[in-house]
Amino acid sequence: MKKTKLWLLRHKRFGIILAGILALNLTYGFDPRFTIINLLWIGISVLKIDQR
């Protein structure tokens, strides 16, 4: 449980970005390119942080 809490605190910025992406998709309509590019960016960023 402690590791999960630490991981969530470490990556909370990406959770906020993910919520923003979802909000933009709901507000302006779903754009698959926008969503895929941003999800890839988040995934790569999380992997880079975890490697440190």
JOKA-V21443 format. One line per field, one symbol per residue. psi: psi as a letter, one per 30 degrees, with the letter a starting at -180 (. if undefined). A space follows every 50 residues. Layout:
psi: ???
This chain:
psi: eeeeeeeeeegfefeeeeeeeeeeeeeglkjeeeeeeeeeeeeeeeeeef f.
